[in-house]
Amino acid sequence: MQVTVLASGSKGNSVYIELDGVRLLIDAGISAARITKALRANEIDPQTIDAILLTHEHIDHVRGLKTLSKQYHLPILATRGTLAGIDGGSRVCGGYALYLRGFLRW
């Protein structure tokens, strides 16, 4: 298991997690450029990420979401309520959003 904190705090949150070959970005609360730079600084290729998992819709968790999702064609995993809180949920990522019931279970 690899856990890499890319940003943490009121100005933005983003964490990279890899487990058994699954690569997730938990939240995208800083700009897509900063996330990409932080990933590469940790020798992680952004194109290898499988999805972005959102914890909730506050700006310090979604700031770079749209750009990052579009740039790398990343699906977004979130509850219906979280996605609805971002532009009404319908324009978040052009069809890549996956609604989850409750919490993602491994």
N, C-alpha and C positions, 0 to 999 in steps of 0.2 A: 504494500500500500504506500502510495506517495501522496502527501498533502503539502501543497505550496500556497501560502497566503500571499496573494498579489496586492491586496489592499484591505485595510480594516480600520474602520472609524466612521465618524459622522460625515466625512467628505466622500466616502465610497467604500464599498465592500466587494471583494471578489476572491474566490478560493478555487484552486485547481485540485482535483482529486483523481487519482488513478488507482483502480483496484481490479485485479484479474482481467486486465486488458481493456476495461471500460474507462473512458476519459471524460470526466464531467467538469464543467465550469459552474461553480455555485455562485450565482449572482454576477452581474456585470455593472457594478456601481460606479465605475470610473470610465473614462472615454475608451472607445475601442482601440485607439492608438496606444494608450497607456497599458491596456491589458495585453495587447500584442507585444509591446516592448518588454513588459514584465515576464511574459511567457518565454519569449526568446532569450531573455537574460538568464532564465532557469533551464535553458536548453530544451524547451518544449515547443514543438511546432504547432501553431494554432490550427492548422489544417487537419490535425489528427484528433481534435476534440470531437466527441460524439454528440454532445448536446449541452445546452445551458439549462440548468435547473434553478428556477427562481423561488426564493423563500417568501417574498412578498413584493408589492408594487412600489414601495417608497423609492424616491429618486436615487438615494444612496445605494440602491441595489439594482437599478435598471438603467442608469445613465447611458451606458454604452451598448445596451441590449440590441436595439434595432440595427445599428451599423454593424456590429459584430456578427449578428445572425445573418444579415444579408451578405456581408463580405465573405464569410466562410460557409454559407449555406447550412447553418446550424439549427436543428430543431430546438424548440423551447418547451421545456417541461414545467408545468405550473398548474395550480388549481384554477378552476373556472373563475373564482372570485379575484384571484391575483391578475389573471389576464384581463378580466373586465375592468380592472382598475387602471389599465394602461390603454389609453385611447379607446375605451369601450371594448377592448379585446379583439376587435375584428381586423385591425390594421397592424397588429404587432409585428408579424413577420410573413405576411403573404401566404398563409396556408401551412406554415411549418409548426404552428403551435399545437401542443398536445395537452388536452385537459386531463388533469389527474383527479381522482376522487381521494380526498384526504392526503395522506403522505406517501411518497414513493417508498416502497418496501423492497429490500434486497433479498 
